[in-house]
């Protein structure tokens, strides 16, 4: 069956950051200028003021917003369109941190709606590359409460109660709204999150911003947003099976799988009722749709496959490692 829509690639939106570097270029083949410190590449975004623009095929030059307005459920899926309307529900990024980032927390949907008339932010990280000894922060390292947290914050000892994790390529962290977190130095990762740019910064290592002043903290806003529970385990365990999708994260906002292929695979997507996003982490592959049409994806590329395309053939060029992201709208909260 022929479709008007096809798998879309978008122009990456590069964000210069004081902590950015060149890994997006050296590891993920991004065309970034030598003299620029690019910390983030927004691969697919519907955040206001930062909307992705198509770069392939006859719809090149159109924005993601325009695609949804015209193609609606054909692009995103029936139930997703009923739930989110013309707002694309996910923000997809690659992040390159050469310095430790500020410690942050994001509000949940309820709090974000009340305060900002926006969605909250649940997200996940997949570590693409990490320098020797690199660490990140996810959650607390013991049972916590508001009073103890505030005491540490006020005494400048917050890092003592945070959970540090040494990381390597392939590590996965699920970060539901409310979980305090920070990316450490020397880490390149893929970030999948709800479309929301609401971040409460709670500690910035006593650094000064580019203007010589400390950056704004959101201490009061964060207090009611933080989940103080101690979970004991913060890293996601999985065992990837070659040539099949291995689930990493399954929540109401997104499902993410790792999909490593070294042979031709065919998949049926009829029952999914969702777009599918592919982030290529290693290697190269072609995706065949509509019987003959193909689109190529290689390390650093991100592809949005519309919901109307219900059958795909994956043809690796020797080998490809892909993150596979879609939304199961009927998913119970996890």
Buried (B, 14 or more C-beta within 10 A) or exposed (E): EEBEBBBBBBBBBBBEBEBBBBBBBEBBEBEBEEEBBBBBBBBBBBBEEEBBBBEBBEBEEBBBBBBBEBBBBBBBBBBBBEEBEBBBBBBBBBBBBBBBBBBBBBBBBEBBEEBBEBBBBBBBBBBBBBBEEBBBBBBBBEEBEEEBBEEBBEEEEBBEBBBEBEBEBBBBBBBBBBBBBBBBBBBBBBBBBBBBBBBBBBBBEEEEEEEEEEEEBBBEBBBEBBBBEBEEEBBBEBEBEEEEBBEBBBBBBBBBBBBBBBEEBEBEBEEBBBBBBBBBBBBBBBBBBEEEBEBBBBBBBBBBBBBBBBBBBBBBEEBBBBBBBBBBBEEEEE
